[in-house]
């Protein structure tokens, strides 16, 4: 009887041990089911889209074509570059013309553009999420933006940061602004350059920061700031909107390099090529003297280089465009000089000197690679 009891007891103990054996594996199962949702929460599916939008079937060029219009991010409140004219409801300016050039190259229609005003903080996200096809507004090409925001097409306007002050202030150098309040837009290279340059000359100052241009210049005009800083082109543009433009001057100071040009979202080299070579077409046409008025003659040019650019089927096919894409673009908006002079040249309120924004053949920095 005792032996039977001992056997039964032994068997019971073995059964209990066998029943309990899987217990150590239980925490592993629970741990795995907890980790999976935590990973999704920490790295949401939207995060990758912020840096690289999912590619559309056929790429962005196919998307733009199927949509029937180009979505172009612009400033919208900068005369001479992109400005919404209240009288006509049309966008005018240098940047707006480059939106039109791209639309003309794709569709043969300068009206196939949706202009989307983008303020300073919205620029990066608008590119990262693919909300816009191209950003053409005063945006400086920097290494961090080139790797996180989008790909920068050729620089269309070489600029530099400046400072605008009331003439009555009498300030001529940055040192003269020691202790001054200075209006500046936040989230810009301008804000960072201002701090660097004022520190370099040993001048303390009080920054008054804004997200948008309109409140920035309103505060300056109301006297809440002693000075306002931005790219010189922007200062010249916004000065034309002040009640008494002649009471203000842009100091003879250049605080930085500010290369400005179109930007496209990351992740689509073919689309980048379209924007890039449309810009180059305005440079190359200018170098050759091809204008909106004589571009139709380019197809019969005795110069093989000119004829190739405007008629070569293989070059057009490589870009995914029609054979006459370059003719359409130049005929619609003109070459670089025509675009510049129309909005920024001697007959405009801005009257900005070309400076480095001349063709390389004239001592400037504008240069197009060969169309071959």
DAQUIJO-V616417 format. One record per backbone hydrogen bond with DSSP energy under -0.5 kcal/mol. NH is the residue of the N-H (numbers start at 1). CO is the residue of the C=O. E is the energy in kcal/mol with one decimal. If there is no record, write none. Layout:
BEGIN
NH/CO/E
NH/CO/E
END
This chain:
BEGIN
5/1/-2.6
6/2/-2.6
7/3/-2.6
8/4/-2.7
9/5/-2.5
10/6/-2.5
11/7/-2.7
12/8/-2.2
13/9/-2.3
14/10/-2.3
15/11/-2.4
16/12/-2.4
17/13/-2.5
18/14/-2.8
19/15/-2.6
20/16/-2.1
21/17/-1.3
23/20/-1.8
24/21/-0.7
25/22/-1.6
26/22/-0.8
26/23/-1.2
27/23/-0.6
28/24/-0.5
29/25/-1.6
30/26/-2.2
31/27/-2.9
32/28/-2.2
33/29/-1.9
34/30/-1.6
35/31/-2.1
36/32/-1.8
37/33/-0.8
38/34/-1.5
39/35/-2.4
40/36/-1.6
41/37/-2.1
42/38/-2.5
43/39/-2.2
44/41/-0.6
47/44/-1.7
48/44/-0.5
49/45/-0.6
50/46/-1.0
50/47/-1.1
51/47/-0.6
51/48/-1.2
52/48/-2.3
59/56/-3.2
62/58/-0.7
63/59/-1.7
64/60/-3.1
65/61/-2.5
66/62/-2.5
67/63/-2.1
68/64/-1.7
69/64/-1.0
70/112/-2.5
72/70/-0.8
72/114/-2.4
73/71/-0.6
73/134/-2.9
74/116/-1.8
78/82/-2.5
79/77/-0.6
81/78/-2.1
82/78/-2.0
83/92/-1.9
84/76/-1.8
85/83/-0.8
85/90/-3.0
86/84/-0.6
89/85/-3.1
92/83/-2.2
94/80/-2.6
95/81/-0.8
96/81/-1.9
97/93/-2.1
98/94/-1.2
99/95/-1.6
100/96/-1.9
101/97/-2.3
102/98/-1.8
103/99/-2.1
104/100/-2.9
105/101/-2.1
106/102/-1.7
107/103/-3.3
108/103/-0.7
108/104/-1.5
109/103/-0.8
112/109/-1.4
113/111/-1.6
114/70/-3.5
115/113/-0.6
116/72/-2.8
116/114/-0.6
117/115/-0.6
118/74/-3.2
120/211/-0.7
122/119/-0.6
123/119/-0.7
123/120/-1.2
125/121/-0.6
126/122/-2.4
127/123/-1.5
128/124/-2.9
129/125/-2.4
130/127/-0.7
131/126/-1.2
132/126/-1.3
133/71/-2.2
134/71/-1.3
135/263/-3.2
136/73/-3.2
136/134/-0.6
139/137/-1.6
141/259/-2.3
142/140/-0.6
146/142/-1.9
147/143/-1.1
148/144/-1.5
149/145/-2.2
150/145/-1.9
151/264/-2.2
153/151/-0.6
153/262/-2.5
156/260/-2.0
157/260/-2.0
159/157/-0.6
159/258/-1.7
162/230/-3.2
164/228/-3.0
165/249/-2.4
166/226/-0.7
167/247/-2.7
169/166/-1.7
170/166/-0.6
170/167/-1.2
176/173/-0.8
177/174/-1.7
178/175/-1.5
179/204/-4.0
180/177/-2.3
182/206/-2.3
183/227/-2.9
184/208/-2.0
186/210/-2.6
188/185/-0.6
192/188/-1.2
193/189/-3.0
194/190/-2.4
195/191/-1.5
196/192/-2.0
197/193/-3.1
198/194/-2.4
199/195/-1.8
200/196/-2.0
201/197/-1.4
202/199/-1.0
203/198/-2.7
204/202/-0.6
206/180/-2.8
207/205/-0.6
208/182/-2.6
209/207/-0.5
210/184/-1.7
216/212/-1.1
217/213/-2.5
218/214/-2.0
219/215/-2.2
220/216/-1.6
221/217/-2.5
222/218/-1.9
223/220/-1.4
224/219/-2.3
225/219/-0.7
226/181/-1.9
227/181/-1.3
228/164/-2.2
229/183/-2.1
230/162/-1.0
232/160/-2.7
235/231/-2.3
236/232/-2.6
237/233/-2.1
238/234/-3.1
239/235/-1.9
240/236/-0.8
240/237/-0.7
241/238/-1.2
242/239/-1.2
245/242/-0.7
247/244/-2.1
248/245/-1.8
249/165/-2.6
251/163/-2.8
251/249/-0.6
253/251/-2.2
255/161/-3.0
255/253/-0.5
258/159/-2.6
260/157/-2.4
260/258/-0.5
261/139/-0.8
262/154/-0.5
263/135/-1.9
264/151/-2.4
266/149/-0.6
268/265/-0.6
272/268/-2.0
273/269/-2.3
274/270/-1.5
275/271/-2.0
276/272/-2.7
277/273/-2.6
278/274/-1.6
279/275/-1.9
280/276/-2.3
281/277/-1.5
282/278/-1.2
282/279/-0.7
283/279/-1.3
284/280/-3.1
285/281/-2.5
286/282/-1.3
287/283/-2.3
288/284/-2.0
289/285/-0.9
289/286/-0.7
290/285/-2.7
291/289/-0.5
295/291/-1.2
297/294/-1.5
298/295/-1.6
299/296/-0.7
300/297/-1.6
301/298/-1.6
304/302/-0.7
307/303/-2.4
308/304/-2.3
309/305/-2.0
310/306/-1.7
311/307/-1.2
312/308/-2.3
316/312/-1.6
317/313/-2.8
318/314/-2.2
319/315/-0.9
319/316/-0.7
320/316/-0.8
320/317/-0.7
321/316/-2.5
325/322/-1.8
328/324/-2.4
329/325/-2.1
330/326/-2.5
331/327/-2.6
332/328/-1.7
333/329/-1.9
334/329/-0.5
334/330/-1.9
336/282/-2.3
339/335/-2.4
340/336/-2.9
341/337/-3.0
342/338/-1.9
343/339/-1.1
343/340/-0.6
344/340/-3.4
345/340/-1.0
348/345/-2.0
351/345/-0.8
352/344/-2.6
357/354/-3.0
358/356/-0.7
360/366/-2.3
362/359/-2.0
363/360/-1.3
364/359/-2.5
365/356/-2.9
366/358/-2.2
372/370/-1.1
END
